[in-house]
Amino acid sequence: MKVILRNPRREVEVAGGRRVKDVLRELDIIPETVLVIRGDELITADQLVREDETIELRPVMSGGAP
C-alpha cells in the first residue's frame, strides 16, 4: 500500500492487508499524533487497509486561545 506522509511530504510503500495501527507501528508513528485518511474518509487505527489502497497521514494540530 502507499502511505503519504506530511511535514515533510513523502510517500512510502508498505505491506497492506493489515490494520492501520500495525502500519503506524512499522513507521514508528504514535497513533494519537496523526489523522489517517483514506480517500475522503477518516479511518481509525483498528481498520484494515488493503494492499491496493493509499492512506494519508496528517499531523494533528491543536492550539488557540486559552
OpenMM code with the backbone's topology and positions (N, CA, C; nanometers):
from openmm import Vec3, app, unit

residues = "MET LYS VAL ILE LEU ARG ASN PRO ARG ARG GLU VAL GLU VAL ALA GLY GLY ARG ARG VAL LYS ASP VAL LEU ARG GLU LEU ASP ILE ILE PRO GLU THR VAL LEU VAL ILE ARG GLY ASP GLU LEU ILE THR ALA ASP GLN LEU VAL ARG GLU ASP GLU THR ILE GLU LEU ARG PRO VAL MET SER GLY GLY ALA PRO".split()
positions = [
    Vec3(0.0847, -0.1167, 0.0000),
    Vec3(0.0000, 0.0000, 0.0000),
    Vec3(0.0891, 0.1227, 0.0000),
    Vec3(0.0327, 0.2319, -0.0457),
    Vec3(0.1070, 0.3575, -0.0458),
    Vec3(0.0634, 0.4391, 0.0749),
    Vec3(0.1625, 0.4976, 0.1450),
    Vec3(0.1354, 0.5854, 0.2579),
    Vec3(0.1943, 0.7218, 0.2245),
    Vec3(0.1094, 0.8240, 0.2269),
    Vec3(0.1532, 0.9611, 0.2028),
    Vec3(0.1689, 1.0288, 0.3378),
    Vec3(0.2887, 1.0776, 0.3649),
    Vec3(0.3187, 1.1439, 0.4914),
    Vec3(0.3330, 1.2935, 0.4670),
    Vec3(0.2970, 1.3737, 0.5650),
    Vec3(0.3091, 1.5195, 0.5579),
    Vec3(0.4144, 1.5685, 0.6563),
    Vec3(0.4718, 1.6808, 0.6244),
    Vec3(0.5696, 1.7506, 0.7110),
    Vec3(0.6928, 1.6679, 0.7425),
    Vec3(0.7814, 1.6451, 0.6519),
    Vec3(0.7770, 1.6851, 0.5111),
    Vec3(0.6966, 1.5839, 0.4297),
    Vec3(0.6516, 1.6290, 0.3112),
    Vec3(0.5714, 1.5418, 0.2257),
    Vec3(0.6602, 1.4362, 0.1630),
    Vec3(0.6188, 1.3105, 0.1790),
    Vec3(0.6899, 1.1990, 0.1165),
    Vec3(0.5938, 1.0818, 0.1056),
    Vec3(0.6295, 0.9857, 0.0211),
    Vec3(0.5485, 0.8661, 0.0035),
    Vec3(0.6341, 0.7442, 0.0313),
    Vec3(0.5763, 0.6469, 0.0979),
    Vec3(0.6449, 0.5203, 0.1242),
    Vec3(0.5519, 0.4061, 0.0881),
    Vec3(0.6089, 0.2933, 0.0536),
    Vec3(0.5337, 0.1714, 0.0254),
    Vec3(0.5540, 0.0752, 0.1428),
    Vec3(0.4430, 0.0220, 0.1919),
    Vec3(0.4490, -0.0783, 0.2989),
    Vec3(0.3520, -0.1901, 0.2633),
    Vec3(0.3674, -0.3027, 0.3292),
    Vec3(0.2780, -0.4165, 0.3045),
    Vec3(0.1373, -0.3828, 0.3504),
    Vec3(0.0377, -0.4213, 0.2717),
    Vec3(-0.1025, -0.3968, 0.3053),
    Vec3(-0.1664, -0.5186, 0.3669),
    Vec3(-0.2979, -0.5175, 0.3738),
    Vec3(-0.3714, -0.6289, 0.4309),
    Vec3(-0.3567, -0.6380, 0.5810),
    Vec3(-0.3463, -0.5218, 0.6454),
    Vec3(-0.3333, -0.5205, 0.7921),
    Vec3(-0.3953, -0.3935, 0.8484),
    Vec3(-0.3985, -0.3859, 0.9796),
    Vec3(-0.4628, -0.2739, 1.0469),
    Vec3(-0.3740, -0.1495, 1.0442),
    Vec3(-0.4404, -0.0345, 1.0491),
    Vec3(-0.3702, 0.0936, 1.0491),
    Vec3(-0.2687, 0.0988, 1.1624),
    Vec3(-0.3055, 0.0512, 1.2813),
    Vec3(-0.2141, 0.0601, 1.3953),
    Vec3(-0.0845, -0.0175, 1.3703),
    Vec3(-0.0901, -0.1250, 1.2923),
    Vec3(0.0307, -0.2008, 1.2609),
    Vec3(0.1199, -0.1246, 1.1622),
    Vec3(0.0567, -0.0547, 1.0683),
    Vec3(0.1317, 0.0284, 0.9739),
    Vec3(0.2013, 0.1422, 1.0495),
    Vec3(0.1284, 0.2068, 1.1395),
    Vec3(0.1869, 0.3162, 1.2176),
    Vec3(0.3027, 0.2664, 1.3042),
    Vec3(0.2874, 0.1489, 1.3614),
    Vec3(0.3953, 0.0918, 1.4429),
    Vec3(0.5197, 0.0698, 1.3576),
    Vec3(0.5011, 0.0157, 1.2371),
    Vec3(0.6148, -0.0069, 1.1468),
    Vec3(0.6853, 0.1238, 1.1118),
    Vec3(0.6075, 0.2301, 1.0944),
    Vec3(0.6647, 0.3594, 1.0584),
    Vec3(0.7106, 0.4395, 1.1807),
    Vec3(0.6968, 0.3816, 1.2996),
    Vec3(0.7371, 0.4445, 1.4248),
    Vec3(0.6634, 0.5769, 1.4467),
    Vec3(0.5304, 0.5736, 1.4257),
    Vec3(0.4452, 0.6911, 1.4425),
    Vec3(0.3455, 0.6621, 1.5538),
    Vec3(0.3330, 0.7545, 1.6468),
    Vec3(0.2374, 0.7409, 1.7565),
    Vec3(0.0973, 0.7699, 1.7014),
    Vec3(0.0041, 0.6759, 1.7159),
    Vec3(-0.1292, 0.6911, 1.6558),
    Vec3(-0.2017, 0.8210, 1.6924),
    Vec3(-0.1834, 0.8691, 1.8143),
    Vec3(-0.2530, 0.9899, 1.8590),
    Vec3(-0.1993, 1.1179, 1.7957),
    Vec3(-0.0898, 1.1096, 1.7211),
    Vec3(-0.0281, 1.2292, 1.6631),
    Vec3(-0.0687, 1.2543, 1.5185),
    Vec3(-0.1473, 1.1628, 1.4587),
    Vec3(-0.1842, 1.1774, 1.3182),
    Vec3(-0.3316, 1.1488, 1.2948),
    Vec3(-0.3835, 1.2087, 1.1884),
    Vec3(-0.5134, 1.1712, 1.1331),
    Vec3(-0.4845, 1.0797, 1.0161),
    Vec3(-0.5584, 0.9710, 1.0055),
    Vec3(-0.5388, 0.8761, 0.8961),
    Vec3(-0.6573, 0.8897, 0.8015),
    Vec3(-0.6261, 0.9177, 0.6743),
    Vec3(-0.7290, 0.9464, 0.5754),
    Vec3(-0.7185, 0.8478, 0.4595),
    Vec3(-0.8318, 0.7888, 0.4237),
    Vec3(-0.8404, 0.7012, 0.3058),
    Vec3(-0.9467, 0.7621, 0.2156),
    Vec3(-0.9029, 0.8146, 0.1023),
    Vec3(-0.9967, 0.8852, 0.0143),
    Vec3(-1.0435, 1.0121, 0.0824),
    Vec3(-1.1746, 1.0212, 0.1054),
    Vec3(-1.2342, 1.1361, 0.1744),
    Vec3(-1.2783, 1.1022, 0.3161),
    Vec3(-1.2298, 0.9909, 0.3690),
    Vec3(-1.2806, 0.9394, 0.4959),
    Vec3(-1.1689, 0.9262, 0.5993),
    Vec3(-1.1965, 0.9736, 0.7207),
    Vec3(-1.1053, 0.9476, 0.8327),
    Vec3(-1.1249, 0.8029, 0.8758),
    Vec3(-1.0147, 0.7333, 0.9023),
    Vec3(-1.0266, 0.5949, 0.9474),
    Vec3(-0.9540, 0.5786, 1.0802),
    Vec3(-0.9939, 0.4762, 1.1535),
    Vec3(-0.9374, 0.4520, 1.2863),
    Vec3(-0.8223, 0.3523, 1.2801),
    Vec3(-0.7514, 0.3430, 1.3897),
    Vec3(-0.6350, 0.2552, 1.3983),
    Vec3(-0.6711, 0.1079, 1.3848),
    Vec3(-0.7958, 0.0714, 1.4087),
    Vec3(-0.8368, -0.0691, 1.4018),
    Vec3(-0.8853, -0.1128, 1.2636),
    Vec3(-0.8956, -0.0198, 1.1697),
    Vec3(-0.9463, -0.0562, 1.0377),
    Vec3(-0.8375, -0.1197, 0.9514),
    Vec3(-0.8816, -0.2127, 0.8664),
    Vec3(-0.7903, -0.2804, 0.7745),
    Vec3(-0.7672, -0.1959, 0.6505),
    Vec3(-0.6444, -0.2016, 0.6012),
    Vec3(-0.6094, -0.1335, 0.4767),
    Vec3(-0.5544, -0.2380, 0.3815),
    Vec3(-0.6116, -0.2419, 0.2614),
    Vec3(-0.5707, -0.3417, 0.1624),
    Vec3(-0.4425, -0.3008, 0.0910),
    Vec3(-0.3829, -0.3967, 0.0250),
    Vec3(-0.2571, -0.3775, -0.0479),
    Vec3(-0.2688, -0.2709, -0.1567),
    Vec3(-0.3859, -0.2606, -0.2208),
    Vec3(-0.4024, -0.1697, -0.3345),
    Vec3(-0.4505, -0.0302, -0.2949),
    Vec3(-0.4558, -0.0004, -0.1655),
    Vec3(-0.5082, 0.1281, -0.1190),
    Vec3(-0.3964, 0.2269, -0.0865),
    Vec3(-0.4375, 0.3537, -0.0793),
    Vec3(-0.3477, 0.4617, -0.0374),
    Vec3(-0.4093, 0.5282, 0.0844),
    Vec3(-0.3255, 0.5523, 0.1853),
    Vec3(-0.3700, 0.6290, 0.3011),
    Vec3(-0.2786, 0.7497, 0.3168),
    Vec3(-0.3321, 0.8518, 0.3778),
    Vec3(-0.2552, 0.9736, 0.4026),
    Vec3(-0.2497, 0.9970, 0.5526),
    Vec3(-0.1334, 1.0336, 0.6023),
    Vec3(-0.1158, 1.0646, 0.7442),
    Vec3(-0.0904, 1.2135, 0.7573),
    Vec3(-0.1805, 1.2811, 0.8298),
    Vec3(-0.1636, 1.4253, 0.8525),
    Vec3(-0.1448, 1.4488, 1.0010),
    Vec3(-0.0473, 1.5328, 1.0357),
    Vec3(-0.0253, 1.5615, 1.1787),
    Vec3(-0.1483, 1.6287, 1.2412),
    Vec3(-0.1750, 1.5927, 1.3653),
    Vec3(-0.2828, 1.6552, 1.4416),
    Vec3(-0.2324, 1.7914, 1.4874),
    Vec3(-0.3129, 1.8932, 1.4639),
    Vec3(-0.2778, 2.0291, 1.5068),
    Vec3(-0.3731, 2.0700, 1.6179),
    Vec3(-0.3212, 2.1389, 1.7151),
    Vec3(-0.4068, 2.1937, 1.8200),
    Vec3(-0.3546, 2.3317, 1.8537),
    Vec3(-0.4332, 2.4036, 1.9251),
    Vec3(-0.3905, 2.5375, 1.9641),
    Vec3(-0.5100, 2.6279, 1.9807),
    Vec3(-0.4832, 2.7553, 1.9825),
    Vec3(-0.5897, 2.8527, 2.0011),
    Vec3(-0.5719, 2.9259, 2.1305),
    Vec3(-0.6616, 3.0138, 2.1564),
    Vec3(-0.6549, 3.0958, 2.2767),
    Vec3(-0.7000, 3.0147, 2.3977),
    Vec3(-0.6372, 3.0361, 2.5136),
    Vec3(-0.6785, 2.9664, 2.6356),
    Vec3(-0.8122, 3.0156, 2.6879),
] * unit.nanometer
topology = app.Topology()
chain = topology.addChain("A")
for resn in residues:
    res = topology.addResidue(resn, chain)
    for name in ("N", "CA", "C"):
        topology.addAtom(name, app.Element.getBySymbol(name[0]), res)
